[in-house]
Amino acid sequence: MTQRKSLTIRRPDDWHVHLRDGEMLKAVAHYTARQFARAIVMPNLTPPVTSVEAAAAYRDRILAALPEDSGFTPLMTCYLTDGSDPEELARGFETGVFTAAKLYPAHATTNSAHGVTHIRNIYPALERMQRIGLPLLVHGEVTDPDVDVFDREKVFIDRVFTGLLRDFPELKIVFEHITTAEAADFVMATGANVAATITPQHLVINRNAMFVGGLRPHAYCLPVAKRELHRQAIRRAATSGSPKFFLGTDSAPHAVEAKESSCGCAGIFNAPFALETYATVFEEEDALDKLEAFASVNGPLFYGLPLNEGLVTLEPVEVAVPETLSISGTSIVPFRAGETLHWKILEAGG
């Protein structure tokens, strides 16, 4: 048997994360900062981050929640609404506050009630974004009640995404947290202006995880996990070496009582062991040589940002994931709770 060796890669970035706010932010931000140099921070707070001033203030709160020497840079996003002002988007981008703008279809996920009700309502904003080079981040699901929840991503591609590319052929778009074979194929078939992020959970679980021995709320996220054939397609995309796919955890902490309720919140808190989980998946797919590109290279190249100078080393040793974490006066169940991973972060620097 070949002896497993340690693995050192450029310090990675997380291109999709929910850091929350207030006491929860103070409790969870360090999990992301310990392994990632930068992160695209989602703007679906209450109220949502829709202005330059709100984004700058949120960025300050994130930095205040971390030690001064963390070396972590939050990259802020603007929450798009039907009335988003193109001038505000341009001002945020030109001043270095907005790294991207986020499209939430109204009622698609957590705190998306203020989201976009029809794609044409934001065409003026998208035209300006295309012109100045501000990337669009897409939660790619329709919310029509007549569409099966497991088909929402595929229908979004057919009803919305194809028209979006036709009308804005030069707009940089990230199809976030893709979950289906159709999404992976769609991204591969498009031009270099379209990329996708992939989460740890969609590489590890299929939809059965929500129903093993009863309802399992801690396996519930949006978009929901799909059939096994889709999980396998997402794993192939992530480990393919294609520059169009990169790391985005979509880590989304919720208190245990908010998950285990009559209407449990959607979201999986994977930040504590995110990189270890990705490494385990890539090893299972015999693709450890492609992990650095997926985690540390493809994202910066797509966004036009420099690669990180620092390094992260992973040791091939077992790590037990705790059943719960005591956070902000409550408990949170981390992704893969009670399981054993096969990689451990040894050090991160720079």
N, C-alpha and C positions, 0 to 999 in steps of 0.2 A: 504493500500500500504506500502510495506517494505521501511523503510527509508534507503537511500543510504549512505554508510559510506566511509570515506577516505581509501586509499589503500597505504600501504608502502611496497616497494620491494627493493631488492638489486639494487644498481645502475647498469643499463643495459649497454650493449655494442652494437655497430652497426657493423655488420660483412660484410657490403658492402656499401661504400659511395664514392661519387665524391666530392672532396673539391676544384677542379680546382687549379688555380695558380694565381700569380700576385694580382691585385686589387680585383678580384673576390674571391680569397682565403681569403684575409683579411676581406672581407665583409660577407662571409657565414660561416666561420669555427666556430664562436661562437655559432651558432644555434645547431650544433652537440655537441659541448663541454658542453653546458648547461645541457644536459640530459644524455649523454653517457660518460663512463669513458675511453673507448677505441673504436677505429674504424679501420676496415680494409680499407685502402685507395687505391682506384683504381689508376693504373699507366698509364692510357691512356691520358697522356699529349701530348703536341706537342713541342719537340719530346717526344716519350714515354720513360718511366723509365725502362731501360733495363740493368743497371749496378748497382753495389753496391754503387758507388760514387754518382750516380744520385739519388738513393733512399735516401741515407743519407742526401744529400743536400735538397731534397724535404721535408724530415722530419723536418729539421731545419727551413725551411720556414713556415711550418705549425705551429710549436711551437712559432715562432716569431710573428705569426699573432694572438696569444692568450695571455691573461694575464698570468703572471708567476704562479699564484695560481689557474689556471683553473683545475688542476688535470687530464688533458686529455692526453692520450697516443696514438699517431698515430702508427698504425701497417702497415708497408710498404710491398708492393708487387712488384714483378718483371713481366714486360710485356714480355710474351713469343713470340719469332719470329721463323721463320724457321731455323735461325742460332743460336739460344740460346746456350750458352756455359755451359755444365754441371758443369764445374769447377767454373764458376762465380756464379751459383746458390748455389753450396755448400759453397763457400766462404761467400756469403751473409747470408746464414742460420747459419753458424757456428759463425759468428761475431754478430749475433743478429739483423741484418738489415732487412733481408727478413723474413717475417712471412709466406708468401705463394707466389705462382706464378700464374699468370692469363693467361688463354687461351681465347683469342679472335679469333674466326674464322675471317679471313680477310674480311673486309667490313661488318661485322655483326652489328656494332653499331657506336657510336660517336668515332672518332679518332682510328679506328681499321684497317686502311689501311695497317699498318705494321704487322698485325696479321698473324696467321698460315694459310697457304694455303692448307695443308693436314696434318692430325694428325700424320702420320708416320714420318714427317719431324722433330718432336720433341721427337721421341721415345728415343734417347740417353739422353735427358734432363729428361724425365719422369722416365727412369730407375734409374738415380741418385736420383731424388726426392723420389722415392719409397724407395730406400736404406737408405736415411738419415732422412726420415720422414717429408719432406717439402710438405705441402698440395698443391693440385692443385685446383684452382678456375676456374669454367667452365661457360662461356657464352654459353649455350646449344642451339644453333640454327645453322642449315645449311643455306648457303647463295646462293644455286643454284637457278638461275632465274626460273627454271621450278617448283619449290616448292612454293605453296601458302604461303603467309606470316603468315597465321594463323595456318599452319601445320609445321612450321620450327622446333619447339621444339620437337614435336612427331617424326619427321623424323630424327632429330639429335640423339634421343635415339636409334632408329633402326639402323641407319647407322654408328654412331660413338661411342656412350656411351657403348653399349653392348660389342663391341670389345675392348674398352679401359679397361673395367673391366676384361675381359678375359685375356688380355695381361699383366695387372698390378693389380693383385688381392689384393695386400696389399697397394696400393697407396691411401692415404687419399684424397678424392675428395668432394668438395662442389659444388653441382648443384645450381647455383645462380639464384635468382629471378624467381623461377618456376611459371608457369602460367597455367598449364593444369592438368586435372585429370590424364592423362597418366604419367606426371612427378611425381606427388605425389605418385601414385601407384608404379612407378619404384623405387623411393627412399625407400619406405616402404619395398619393396621386396628384397632389396640388403643388404649387410652386414653392420657391424658397421663402416666400413671405408667410407661410403657414407652418406652425409647429404645434407640439402638444406636450403637456405635462402628464406624468403618470405617478400615481400614489403607491405607497407600500401596500395598503389594504387591497387594492384592485389587482395587485400581483400575487397576493397570498390567498384571498378568500373568494369563493363564488357565492351565489345567493343562498345556497344551502346553509351557510354559516348563521343566517338569521333565524333558522328554524330547527336547529339541532336540539332535540329533547324539549322543545318549547320555544317561545319567542325569546330571541337573544338581542336585546336592544343595543348592546355595546358593539354589535356588528352592523348596526344600521347607520348608513351615511347617505348623502345625496351627492351625485347620482348613486343609486343603490348598486350593489354588486350584482353581476349578471350570471348567466349560465357558464359552466366550465369551459365551453368552447371559446367564449369571449375572454375569460381569464387567460387561457393559453395564447390567444392572439395578442393580448396586451403584453404578456411576458416576451413573446417573440419580438414585438416592436421595441420594447425597452432594451433588450439585449442584442438587437440587430446591428448596432454600431451606426445606425442612421443618425445624422445630426439633427433631424427633425423632432427627436424625442429627448426630453430631459426631465430632471428630478423636480417634482412638486408634491410635497407631502399632503397638502390639504389638511394638515393637523388641526383639529377643531375640538378643544376641550369643553366638556360639559360636566357639571357636578353629577354625581351618581344619582341623586334624587330627581334630576331633570331628565336623565336617560331612562330610569326605571319608574315610569309614571304612566298614567292612562293615555298620554299623548307624548311619547318620548321624543326628545330632540334628536335631530340628525347630526352626526359628526363623530369622528373617531380620533382619539388623542394618541397620535403615533410619534410625537416629537421626542419622547425620552429615549427611544431606541430606533430612530428612523434609519440612520446610516447602517446600523448593524443589520436591520431587516433587509435593506436593499442588498447589502453584501451577501447575505445568506441566499437570497433569490438568485443573484448573479452566479454564485458558486453552484447552486443547484442546476443552473442552465449551462454550466461550463463556459461562463462568459466573464470571469473576473477581469480579464484583460480589457473589457469594454466598460467597466464600471466608472473609471475616471472620466471618460468622455461624457457619459450620461449624467454624472453627478457634478462635474466640475468644469466642463468645456462647452458643451452644446448650448447651454443656457446663456452664458455670457456672450458667445458669438452671435446668437440670435438677437440679443438685446443691444449689441454693439458696445459692450462693456469689457474692460480688461479682465484677463484671467487672474485669479487670486495668486499671490506669491507664496502664501503659507502652505503647510502640509498637514495631512491627517494620516495617522498610522492605525491600522486595525490589526489586532492580534487574533489568530485562529483559536480562541478559547471560548468555552461555554459561558453564557451569561443568562442567569435566571431572571425573567421578567416578573416583577411583583404582581400580586393579585390586585392591589389598589395602591394609590399614591395619596398621601395626605396633602391636600393643596387648598390654600385659601379658606381654611375653616371647614372643609368638607373633604370628600374622597372623590377621586377620579379613577376610573378603570382604564389603564393604558392598553393600547393595541398589543395583542399577543400575551395578555395577562396570564400568568401561570405557566407559560411555555418557556422553552430554553432555546436561545439563539446561539449561533456558532461563531460569532465574531464580537469583538469588544474594542471600542475606541481606546487606544493607548495614549495618544497625545494629539493635540491640535495646536497649531501655531501660525502666527502671521495674519 
